Amino acid sequence: MPPDTNLIFNLLQVVMLIPFLHLLNQYIFKKLGRKHDFFFAGLMNKLFYYHLLFAGIYYTYAFFNPSDSKRYFSVPGKEGKTWDSFLETGTSFIDFLSYPFINYFGFSYEMMMLLFSWIGFLGFVYAYLFFKENIALNIKLFKKIDFLILILFLPNMHFWTASLGKGAPIFLGLMLFAYALREPRNRLISLGLGSLLVFAIRPHMFLLLAGAGMLSIFLNRNQISLKQKAIFVGAITGVLLLFHKQILGVMNLGNSQNLIADFLSFTENRANDLDNATSGVPMTEYSIIEKFFTFWFRPLFFDAPGILGVIVSIENLIYLLLFGKLFKKSFFGFLKTAPSHVKLSLILFFTSSFAMTFVMSNLGIILRQKSMIMYFLFFVIYYFMAYEKDTVFRLKQEVTGSKTLAKAA
């Protein structure tokens, strides 16, 4: 077939696959609806097609620009390697996931892009469950904008999770893990699958996840028994010891004799390499506050590269405004009594941000990497705003009750 005919045929296959994914979604939504009374399939269907829009946008972008997705499609399709030979952590694990679809089912590049886009969409489904199950109150921003709807439809989040690559499955893994936090003993499949995906794709991210989990349970003295703490810490410690070489191997530290010195050397070299990239920023010269600000909120309008940069800047401004909601004295009082999953989310967000600021010096890579962890910050902000709303409501109830008793007297 001529190249143009091939492309048309592949796109037609994608069009035919969409109704199948839609029906599969309805089955999943029905199962989730039985578990959760609040689950709204109509919203998730809208979110699915919104996500598909960004799959199309990313595909168009990749068609005219270099993209890792092309590498992820070509490598598993090459002759000479078996499926199990790709079963390693990191980039190779994405090849492992892709291998059967490319080699056994004959998926084209376009179909693989759609498949991974759907995997990314499932991450948003579990993000929705994570937020809605833990926070029953509806929160409005500026009295009109629904907080949850806003963060579910943020464009940058969808762009980086709508293509063949690491972004979609690791986002799903993180949200599965977050969803399982509320009832870990009853959601072992979600907890296990989420942890497995994070470990297999980014072992160092799993290290942060495990560390944040251990720290958060010790910050909740009354909510978790000593026996449960011991079991959790023992299991996590065992996993870390068993797979420590794979985790450290990501940064070429598997055989290091001086982890701290070698890590600092690695981060400096990595940051210097990225400084020289097209959208590089001199992170090595920044203070820790400037590093955090760059990682969380840039590019902003003053350094936005073109029309896409302006769009991203608008979203980053939203992040900045939402982050400002935490700058209240009452936030520290809230943290003292906050449940473990709130503390874990905040710890994971800060520890991940801290680690990434040492190796990220390119705004393009920063945009992609921070999409993995921003929902943990949003969850803390959302929970805090719901806490404040509930506190105000209770105070009003107490005042109303006092006035009623005074009248009765």
Secondary structure as UniProt FT lines:
FT   HELIX           3..35
FT   TURN            37..38
FT   HELIX           41..64
FT   HELIX           68..77
FT   TURN            79..80
FT   HELIX           83..86
FT   HELIX           91..103
FT   HELIX           109..134
FT   STRAND          140..141
FT   TURN            142..144
FT   STRAND          145..146
FT   HELIX           147..152
FT   HELIX           155..159
FT   TURN            160..161
FT   HELIX           167..180
FT   TURN            184..186
FT   HELIX           188..201
FT   HELIX           203..219
FT   TURN            221..223
FT   HELIX           226..242
FT   HELIX           244..249
FT   TURN            250..252
FT   TURN            254..255
FT   HELIX           259..275
FT   TURN            278..279
FT   HELIX           283..285
FT   HELIX           288..297
FT   HELIX           301..303
FT   HELIX           306..323
FT   HELIX           324..326
FT   HELIX           329..337
FT   HELIX           340..357
FT   TURN            358..359
FT   HELIX           363..370
FT   TURN            371..373
FT   HELIX           374..408
//
